[in-house]
C-alpha cells in the first residue's frame, strides 16, 4: 500500500520529520491522511516533539494538500538542491489537538 516514517530532524530542538508514500492504486482512499495524522499525534504525544516538519516536491499537489489537511500551513517554497525541483516545506508547531 505504501510507507510512512518519522525521523529526528533537529534533536536539540525536539524536531521530527514525517514522510509518506502511497502506491497509486491505493491513492484517494484516505490512507495517507490517516497515517500522517497518526505519525503527527505520535510525535507530539510520545516523542515530546516541539515541531514536526513535512516536505514535498512543489508539483506534488496531493502530498501538499494532505499535509495541509492535517494542519500544516504552507511556510516556504525553496529550490533544493541548486537548480533542482522546488520543494514545499510545511511545518507543524505546538501540541497536537
C-alpha positions in Angstrom: 0.0 0.0 0.0 2.9 2.4 0.7 5.1 3.5 3.6 5.2 6.0 6.4 8.1 7.0 8.6 9.2 9.5 11.2 12.8 10.5 12.0 14.6 13.0 14.1 15.0 16.3 12.3 16.9 18.5 14.8 17.5 16.7 18.1 18.2 19.6 20.4 15.0 21.4 19.2 12.8 18.3 19.6 12.0 18.5 15.9 10.9 15.5 13.8 10.1 15.0 10.2 7.4 12.8 8.7 7.4 11.1 5.3 4.9 9.0 3.5 4.2 7.5 0.1 1.0 5.7 -1.1 1.0 3.5 -4.2 -1.1 5.0 -6.9 -3.7 2.1 -6.8 -4.4 3.0 -3.2 -4.5 6.8 -3.5 -7.5 8.8 -2.8 -8.8 6.5 -0.1 -7.6 8.4 2.9 -4.8 6.1 3.9 -2.1 8.8 3.6 -4.1 11.3 5.7 -4.9 8.7 8.3 -1.3 7.5 8.5 0.2 11.1 8.6 -2.2 12.1 11.3 -1.2 9.1 13.4 2.5 9.9 13.0 1.8 13.5 13.9 -0.1 12.5 17.1 2.6 10.0 18.0 5.3 12.7 17.6 3.6 15.2 19.9 2.2 12.7 22.4 5.0 10.2 22.7 8.2 11.8 21.4 7.6 15.2 23.1 8.0 16.9 19.8 8.1 20.7 19.6 8.0 20.8 15.9 7.1 18.3 13.1 8.2 19.0 9.5 6.8 17.6 6.3 8.2 18.4 2.8 7.2 17.5 -0.7 8.0 18.5 -4.3 6.1 21.6 -5.3 4.5 19.6 -8.2 3.1 17.0 -5.8 -0.1 18.8 -5.1 -1.7 15.7 -3.4 1.0 15.5 -0.8 0.9 19.2 -0.1 -2.9 19.0 0.3 -2.5 16.1 2.7 -0.1 18.0 4.8 -2.4 21.0 4.9 -5.4 18.7 5.8 -3.5 17.6 8.9 -2.8 21.2 9.9 0.4 22.3 8.3 0.4 25.9 6.8 2.5 26.5 3.7 5.6 28.2 5.1 8.3 28.2 2.5 9.0 27.1 -1.1 12.6 26.9 -2.0 14.7 25.3 -4.7 16.6 22.3 -3.2 19.3 21.5 -4.4 20.5 24.4 -6.6 18.7 24.3 -10.0 16.7 21.4 -8.7 13.0 21.0 -8.2 11.2 23.3 -5.8 10.1 21.9 -2.5 7.3 22.9 -0.2 8.2 22.8 3.4 5.2 22.6 5.7 5.8 22.8 9.4 3.5 21.9 12.3 4.4 23.7 15.6 3.0 23.1 19.0 1.0 20.4 20.6 -1.4 18.3 18.6 -5.0 18.8 19.5 
